[in-house]
Amino acid sequence: MTKNKQYRDFTTGNLWKSIWKISWPMLLVMVSYFFVGFTDVYVAGLIGPDVQASVGFVNQIYYLIIIIANALGVGTLAMVSRAMGSDRGERALEIARQSLIFSVLIALTLTGTGLIFYKDVIALAGFPEKIRTIAEDFLKIFTFSLAPYYILIISNSIFRASGEVKKPLFTMFTVSIVNIVGDFVLVFGISPFPKMGYAGIAVSTAASVTAGMCINLWFLSRGLWNSLYTGAWSVVGKTISQILKIGWPAALLQIAWNAGTVVLYNILGRLENNIIALAAITNGLRIEAVIYLPAFALNMAASVLVGQNLGAANAERAEKIGWKMTQAGVMLISAMALVIFTRAEYFASLLAKSHDVLEETTRYLRINMFSEPFMAMSSILGGGLQGAGDTRGAMWVIVISMWIIRLPLAYLLAVTLDYGAVSVWIAMIISMICQGLLMTVRFRRGRWKMLQVE
């Protein structure tokens, strides 16, 4: 495996050119993710607010279950990008192989556990009785897609780390098409497909990620990675432990965030108008995801560019990339937030099908738009820290923002003081402002430039 010029372009030459070459495919990948999530919620809303609330709530549970895959993806990306930056192709192959082996073993274990305990998970999460049966059906079906989803996540990380960003773009575009079409044809029974009702939303997700996995496995058999399958497929403990060393803080970061979001849903579920509040946050998060698209695309691009430049022993260039991407991201996100703030009711009406849900979703959007520039700072600089292997720093920022600030403040205002859902939205923006500032401080200190990932 040799490293050709397209990968060297990320460690030399014009900074903006490097940022653009890797950012635009990542942006389109995030657009694909957005349309999948948007369609899931939209179709659920056509069925009823109870299904819409269930989709949002169960998605948070599902994100928790795939956290290990995302963490392995972070560790894999950091190590593979460093190996590519230092022109060690064989080492990159070994890291990729070990990550795939370990992810499959974990996914199969979680699948078996999920199929046995899915009802207990739903009960423990505190779902309202009105939507518990729907949520159990969703989670049971989602569990079957865990192994394909794990492989999809890890293989996408491998391609991003090597700079092959067009491959995950093609894969995720296909995944989105299968998922979106599946939502409509399976939920409503468009011939020749059977009518499955709300279960069709979960089935289309499982089918789409399985299709994505198959595409990526084919990509791995060709090009840079064509010798991946010919090596020894045995567990190498040292490599896996190195991946886990970087990945476990990323896992805790995502656990802190997603578990915190589940707790936030739980807090909203305690309110008098809980179904309205749950539907509003589900709708609001999907609409808000439009703003997250460029931020998360720059997050992924920052991980790769910082990792490869550190691998090429160019820490100064890595830092410049981080600040330039953040500057551009904050300006873009601020402009997008202003548009959504001024047209909040229109955007809310795209998903909200009842007057009460429309009103609360509009309120959610107008309040949360104030925190979006700080979200961009946190996301982009956090991506740079993860690419450098400083996953612990990013983890502590999220833990403090979510569990020390957001959740206690939301519970105090909404439950103890009975200020309702609007107080939860206020707690969200306060914590996000703190998160953005803390991530900026961590990146500026520069300790990440001296970390060794192997």
C-alpha positions as CSV (number, residue, x, y, z in Angstrom):
1,M,0.0,0.0,0.0
2,T,1.6,3.3,-1.1
3,K,0.6,6.8,-0.4
4,N,0.0,8.9,-3.5
5,K,-0.2,12.6,-4.1
6,Q,-3.9,13.1,-3.2
7,Y,-3.1,12.3,0.4
8,R,0.0,14.5,0.5
9,D,-2.1,17.5,-0.5
10,F,-3.6,17.5,3.0
11,T,-0.2,18.1,4.6
12,T,1.2,20.6,2.2
13,G,0.1,23.5,0.0
14,N,-2.7,26.0,0.5
15,L,-4.7,25.6,3.7
16,W,-8.0,26.6,2.3
17,K,-7.6,24.2,-0.6
18,S,-7.0,21.3,1.8
19,I,-10.0,22.3,3.9
20,W,-12.2,22.6,0.9
21,K,-11.1,19.2,-0.7
22,I,-12.1,17.3,2.3
23,S,-15.0,19.4,3.6
24,W,-17.4,19.5,0.7
25,P,-17.8,15.7,0.5
26,M,-18.3,15.5,4.3
27,L,-20.9,18.2,4.0
28,L,-22.9,16.2,1.5
29,V,-22.6,13.1,3.7
30,M,-24.1,15.2,6.5
31,V,-26.9,16.3,4.1
32,S,-27.6,12.7,3.5
33,Y,-27.8,12.0,7.3
34,F,-30.1,15.0,7.6
35,F,-32.6,13.9,5.0
36,V,-32.8,10.4,6.5
37,G,-33.6,11.8,10.0
38,F,-35.9,14.5,8.6
39,T,-37.9,11.9,6.6
40,D,-38.2,9.5,9.6
41,V,-39.7,12.3,11.7
42,Y,-41.9,13.6,8.9
43,V,-43.4,10.2,8.1
44,A,-43.8,9.5,11.8
45,G,-45.7,12.8,12.1
46,L,-48.1,11.7,9.3
47,I,-49.0,8.8,11.5
48,G,-49.4,10.7,14.8
49,P,-47.6,12.7,17.5
50,D,-47.1,9.6,19.6
51,V,-45.1,7.9,16.9
52,Q,-43.2,11.1,16.2
53,A,-42.3,11.4,19.9
54,S,-41.3,7.7,19.9
55,V,-39.0,8.1,16.9
56,G,-37.1,10.9,18.6
57,F,-36.8,9.1,22.0
58,V,-35.8,5.7,20.5
59,N,-33.2,7.4,18.3
60,Q,-31.4,8.6,21.4
61,I,-31.4,5.0,22.8
62,Y,-30.1,3.7,19.5
63,Y,-27.3,6.3,19.4
64,L,-26.3,5.1,22.8
65,I,-26.0,1.5,21.6
66,I,-23.8,2.4,18.6
67,I,-21.5,4.6,20.8
68,I,-18.8,1.9,20.9
69,A,-18.7,1.9,17.1
70,N,-18.4,5.7,17.0
71,A,-15.6,5.6,19.6
72,L,-13.7,2.9,17.7
73,G,-14.2,5.1,14.6
74,V,-12.6,8.0,16.4
75,G,-9.6,5.9,17.5
76,T,-9.3,4.3,14.1
77,L,-9.4,7.7,12.3
78,A,-6.8,9.2,14.6
79,M,-4.4,6.3,14.2
80,V,-5.0,5.7,10.4
81,S,-4.7,9.5,9.6
82,R,-1.4,9.7,11.6
83,A,-0.1,6.6,9.8
84,M,-1.1,8.0,6.4
85,G,0.5,11.4,7.3
86,S,3.8,9.7,8.1
87,D,3.5,7.4,5.0
88,R,3.1,4.1,6.8
89,G,0.6,2.3,4.7
90,E,1.1,-1.2,6.1
91,R,0.5,0.1,9.6
92,A,-2.7,1.8,8.4
93,L,-3.9,-1.5,7.0
94,E,-3.3,-3.3,10.2
95,I,-5.2,-0.7,12.2
96,A,-8.1,-0.9,9.8
97,R,-8.2,-4.7,10.0
98,Q,-8.1,-4.8,13.8
99,S,-10.8,-2.2,14.1
100,L,-13.2,-4.0,11.8
101,I,-12.6,-7.4,13.7
102,F,-13.2,-5.9,17.1
103,S,-16.3,-3.9,16.0
104,V,-18.0,-7.0,14.6
105,L,-17.4,-8.9,17.9
106,I,-18.9,-6.0,19.9
107,A,-21.9,-5.6,17.6
108,L,-22.8,-9.2,17.7
109,T,-22.7,-9.2,21.5
110,L,-24.9,-6.1,21.7
111,T,-27.4,-7.5,19.2
112,G,-27.9,-10.6,21.4
113,T,-28.2,-8.5,24.5
114,G,-30.6,-6.0,22.9
115,L,-33.0,-8.7,21.6
116,I,-33.2,-10.1,25.1
117,F,-33.5,-6.9,27.1
118,Y,-35.1,-4.4,24.7
119,K,-38.2,-4.1,26.9
120,D,-36.1,-3.4,30.0
121,V,-34.1,-0.8,28.2
122,I,-37.3,1.1,27.2
123,A,-38.7,0.9,30.7
124,L,-35.4,2.1,32.3
125,A,-35.3,5.1,29.9
126,G,-38.6,6.3,31.4
127,F,-40.8,6.3,28.3
128,P,-44.4,7.5,29.0
129,E,-46.9,4.6,29.0
130,K,-48.6,6.1,26.0
131,I,-45.7,5.4,23.7
132,R,-43.9,2.5,25.4
133,T,-45.2,-0.3,23.0
134,I,-44.3,1.7,19.9
135,A,-40.8,2.4,21.3
136,E,-40.3,-1.3,22.1
137,D,-41.1,-2.3,18.5
138,F,-38.7,0.3,17.2
139,L,-35.8,-0.7,19.3
140,K,-36.3,-4.5,18.6
141,I,-36.1,-3.9,14.9
142,F,-33.2,-1.4,15.2
143,T,-31.2,-4.0,17.1
144,F,-31.0,-6.3,14.0
145,S,-29.1,-3.6,12.2
146,L,-26.3,-3.1,14.8
147,A,-23.7,-5.3,13.1
148,P,-24.1,-3.7,9.6
149,Y,-24.2,-0.3,11.2
150,Y,-20.9,-0.9,13.1
151,I,-19.1,-2.1,10.0
152,L,-20.5,0.9,8.1
153,I,-19.3,3.4,10.7
154,I,-15.8,1.9,11.0
155,S,-15.3,1.6,7.2
156,N,-16.4,5.2,6.7
157,S,-13.8,6.3,9.3
158,I,-11.1,4.4,7.5
159,F,-11.9,6.1,4.2
160,R,-12.0,9.5,5.8
161,A,-8.7,9.0,7.5
162,S,-7.0,8.2,4.2
163,G,-8.6,11.1,2.5
164,E,-10.9,9.0,0.3
165,V,-13.9,11.1,1.2
166,K,-15.8,10.5,-2.0
167,K,-16.4,6.8,-1.1
168,P,-18.4,7.4,2.1
169,L,-20.2,10.1,0.2
170,F,-21.4,7.6,-2.4
171,T,-22.2,5.1,0.3
172,M,-24.2,7.5,2.5
173,F,-26.1,8.9,-0.5
174,T,-27.2,5.3,-1.3
175,V,-28.1,4.7,2.3
176,S,-30.2,7.8,2.4
177,I,-32.1,7.0,-0.8
178,V,-32.9,3.4,0.4
179,N,-34.0,4.8,3.8
180,I,-36.1,7.6,2.5
181,V,-37.9,5.5,-0.1
182,G,-38.3,2.7,2.4
183,D,-40.0,5.0,4.9
184,F,-42.8,5.8,2.5
185,V,-43.3,2.4,0.7
186,L,-43.1,0.3,3.9
187,V,-45.1,2.6,6.2
188,F,-48.0,3.1,3.7
189,G,-47.7,-0.1,1.7
190,I,-47.0,1.2,-1.7
191,S,-47.2,-1.7,-4.1
192,P,-45.5,-4.2,-4.3
193,F,-44.4,-3.6,-0.7
194,P,-46.5,-4.6,2.3
195,K,-48.1,-2.0,4.6
196,M,-46.1,-2.1,7.9
197,G,-47.2,1.0,9.6
198,Y,-44.8,2.7,12.0
199,A,-42.6,-0.4,12.0
200,G,-41.7,0.4,8.4
201,I,-39.6,3.4,9.6
202,A,-37.3,1.0,11.6
203,V,-37.2,-1.6,8.8
204,S,-36.1,0.9,6.2
205,T,-33.3,2.0,8.5
206,A,-32.1,-1.6,8.9
207,A,-32.3,-2.2,5.2
208,S,-30.4,1.0,4.3
209,V,-27.4,0.5,6.7
210,T,-27.1,-3.1,5.5
211,A,-26.9,-1.8,1.9
212,G,-24.3,0.7,3.0
213,M,-22.2,-2.0,4.7
214,C,-22.2,-4.1,1.5
215,I,-21.0,-1.1,-0.6
216,N,-18.1,-0.3,1.8
217,L,-17.0,-3.9,2.0
218,W,-16.7,-3.9,-1.7
219,F,-14.8,-0.6,-1.7
220,L,-12.4,-2.1,0.8
221,S,-11.6,-4.9,-1.6
222,R,-10.2,-2.4,-4.1
223,G,-7.7,0.4,-4.4
224,L,-5.6,1.4,-1.4
225,W,-7.2,-1.3,0.8
226,N,-7.1,-4.3,-1.7
227,S,-4.8,-6.3,0.5
228,L,-7.0,-5.8,3.6
229,Y,-8.7,-9.2,3.3
230,T,-5.6,-11.1,2.5
231,G,-3.9,-10.5,5.9
232,A,-4.3,-12.5,9.0
233,W,-7.8,-12.0,10.5
234,S,-6.8,-12.6,14.1
235,V,-7.0,-10.3,17.1
236,V,-3.9,-8.3,17.8
237,G,-4.4,-7.1,21.4
238,K,-1.8,-4.3,21.2
239,T,-3.4,-2.6,18.2
240,I,-6.9,-2.9,19.6
241,S,-5.8,-1.5,23.0
242,Q,-4.2,1.5,21.3
243,I,-7.5,2.1,19.4
244,L,-9.4,1.8,22.6
245,K,-7.0,4.1,24.5
246,I,-8.0,6.9,22.1
247,G,-11.5,5.7,21.6
248,W,-12.8,5.2,25.2
249,P,-12.9,8.9,26.1
250,A,-14.8,9.5,22.8
251,A,-17.2,6.7,23.9
252,L,-17.7,8.4,27.3
253,L,-18.2,11.7,25.5
254,Q,-21.0,10.3,23.4
255,I,-22.5,8.4,26.4
256,A,-22.5,11.7,28.3
257,W,-24.2,13.5,25.4
258,N,-26.7,10.9,24.4
259,A,-27.5,9.7,27.8
260,G,-27.9,13.3,28.8
261,T,-30.3,13.8,25.9
262,V,-32.3,10.8,27.1
263,V,-32.5,12.3,30.6
264,L,-33.6,15.5,29.0
265,Y,-36.4,13.6,27.2
266,N,-37.2,12.1,30.6
267,I,-37.4,15.5,32.2
268,L,-39.8,16.7,29.4
269,G,-41.8,13.5,29.9
270,R,-42.5,14.6,33.5
271,L,-44.2,17.8,32.4
272,E,-48.0,18.2,32.1
273,N,-48.0,18.5,28.3
274,N,-45.3,15.9,27.9
275,I,-46.3,14.6,24.4
276,I,-46.3,18.1,23.0
277,A,-42.9,18.9,24.6
278,L,-41.4,15.6,23.4
279,A,-42.7,16.1,19.8
280,A,-41.4,19.7,19.9
281,I,-37.9,18.7,20.8
282,T,-37.9,15.9,18.3
283,N,-39.0,18.3,15.5
284,G,-36.7,21.0,16.7
285,L,-33.6,18.8,16.7
286,R,-34.4,17.6,13.2
287,I,-34.8,21.1,11.9
288,E,-31.8,22.3,13.9
289,A,-29.8,19.5,12.2
290,V,-29.7,21.7,9.1
291,I,-27.4,24.0,11.0
292,Y,-25.4,21.0,12.3
293,L,-24.6,19.9,8.8
294,P,-21.7,22.2,8.0
295,A,-20.5,22.1,11.6
296,F,-20.3,18.3,11.7
297,A,-18.8,18.3,8.2
298,L,-16.0,20.6,9.4
299,N,-15.7,18.5,12.6
300,M,-14.9,15.4,10.5
301,A,-12.6,17.4,8.2
302,A,-10.8,18.9,11.1
303,S,-10.2,15.4,12.6
304,V,-8.5,14.2,9.4
305,L,-6.5,17.3,8.6
306,V,-5.2,17.7,12.1
307,G,-4.4,14.0,12.4
308,Q,-2.5,13.8,9.0
309,N,-0.6,17.1,9.7
310,L,0.5,15.9,13.1
311,G,1.6,12.6,11.5
312,A,3.7,14.7,9.0
313,A,5.2,16.5,12.1
314,N,3.6,19.8,11.1
315,A,1.8,20.9,14.3
316,E,1.8,24.6,13.4
317,R,-0.1,23.9,10.2
318,A,-2.5,21.6,12.1
319,E,-3.3,24.5,14.5
320,K,-3.8,27.0,11.8
321,I,-6.3,24.7,10.1
322,G,-8.2,24.4,13.3
323,W,-8.6,28.1,13.8
324,K,-9.4,28.9,10.1
325,M,-12.1,26.2,10.0
326,T,-13.6,27.5,13.2
327,Q,-13.7,31.0,11.9
328,A,-15.4,30.0,8.7
329,G,-17.8,27.7,10.5
330,V,-18.9,30.3,13.1
331,M,-19.7,32.8,10.3
332,L,-21.6,30.3,8.2
333,I,-23.6,28.9,11.2
334,S,-24.5,32.3,12.5
335,A,-26.0,33.3,9.1
336,M,-28.0,30.0,9.0
337,A,-29.2,30.5,12.5
338,L,-30.4,34.0,11.7
339,V,-32.5,32.6,8.8
340,I,-34.1,30.0,11.0
341,F,-34.8,32.5,13.8
342,T,-36.6,34.8,11.5
343,R,-38.6,32.0,9.8
344,A,-39.0,29.7,12.8
345,E,-42.7,29.2,12.4
346,Y,-42.4,28.2,8.7
347,F,-39.7,25.7,9.4
348,A,-41.6,24.3,12.4
349,S,-44.7,23.8,10.2
350,L,-42.7,21.4,7.9
351,L,-42.9,18.8,10.7
352,A,-45.4,19.9,13.3
353,K,-48.9,18.8,12.3
354,S,-50.9,20.1,15.3
355,H,-51.3,23.7,16.5
356,D,-49.8,23.0,20.0
357,V,-46.8,21.2,18.7
358,L,-46.2,23.9,16.0
359,E,-46.2,26.6,18.7
360,E,-43.8,24.8,21.0
361,T,-41.5,23.8,18.1
362,T,-41.4,27.4,17.0
363,R,-40.5,28.5,20.5
364,Y,-37.7,25.9,20.7
365,L,-36.1,27.1,17.4
366,R,-36.2,30.8,18.3
367,I,-34.5,30.2,21.7
368,N,-31.9,27.7,20.5
369,M,-30.7,29.7,17.6
370,F,-28.8,32.0,20.0
371,S,-26.4,29.1,20.9
372,E,-25.5,28.0,17.4
373,P,-22.3,30.0,17.0
374,F,-21.0,28.3,20.2
375,M,-22.1,24.9,18.9
376,A,-20.0,25.5,15.8
377,M,-16.9,26.4,18.0
378,S,-17.4,23.3,20.1
379,S,-17.9,21.0,17.1
380,I,-15.1,22.1,14.9
381,L,-12.4,22.5,17.6
382,G,-13.6,19.2,19.2
383,G,-13.0,17.5,15.9
384,G,-9.5,18.9,15.8
385,L,-8.8,17.6,19.3
386,Q,-10.1,14.1,18.4
387,G,-8.0,14.0,15.3
388,A,-5.0,14.8,17.5
389,G,-6.0,12.0,19.9
390,D,-7.0,14.4,22.7
391,T,-10.3,12.7,23.2
392,R,-10.1,13.1,27.0
393,G,-10.1,16.9,26.7
394,A,-13.2,16.9,24.4
395,M,-14.8,14.3,26.8
396,W,-14.5,16.5,29.9
397,V,-15.9,19.5,28.0
398,I,-19.1,17.6,27.1
399,V,-19.4,16.0,30.6
400,I,-19.3,19.4,32.3
401,S,-21.6,21.1,29.9
402,M,-24.2,18.4,29.9
403,W,-24.2,16.9,33.4
404,I,-23.0,19.8,35.5
405,I,-24.8,22.6,33.7
406,R,-27.6,21.5,31.3
407,L,-29.4,18.7,33.2
408,P,-29.4,20.1,36.7
409,L,-30.5,23.5,35.4
410,A,-33.3,22.0,33.2
411,Y,-34.6,19.9,36.1
412,L,-34.5,22.8,38.5
413,L,-36.4,25.1,36.1
414,A,-38.8,22.7,34.5
415,V,-39.6,20.2,37.3
416,T,-38.8,21.9,40.6
417,L,-39.9,25.4,39.7
418,D,-42.5,24.3,37.2
419,Y,-41.5,26.8,34.4
420,G,-42.4,24.3,31.7
421,A,-40.7,23.3,28.5
422,V,-39.4,26.8,27.7
423,S,-37.1,26.6,30.7
424,V,-35.5,23.4,29.3
425,W,-34.8,25.2,26.0
426,I,-33.1,28.0,28.0
427,A,-31.0,25.5,29.9
428,M,-29.9,24.1,26.6
429,I,-28.6,27.4,25.2
430,I,-26.8,28.3,28.5
431,S,-25.0,24.9,28.5
432,M,-24.0,25.2,24.8
433,I,-22.5,28.6,25.3
434,C,-20.4,27.2,28.1
435,Q,-19.4,24.2,25.9
436,G,-18.2,26.3,23.1
437,L,-16.1,28.5,25.4
438,L,-14.6,25.5,27.2
439,M,-13.6,23.8,23.9
440,T,-11.9,26.9,22.7
441,V,-9.8,27.1,25.9
442,R,-8.8,23.5,25.5
443,F,-7.7,23.9,21.9
444,R,-5.8,27.1,22.6
445,R,-3.7,25.6,25.4
446,G,-2.1,23.4,22.7
447,R,-1.4,20.3,24.8
448,W,-2.9,18.1,22.0
449,K,0.1,18.9,19.7
450,M,2.4,16.9,21.9
451,L,0.3,13.7,22.3
452,Q,1.5,10.4,21.0
453,V,-1.2,8.0,19.7
454,E,1.1,4.9,19.5
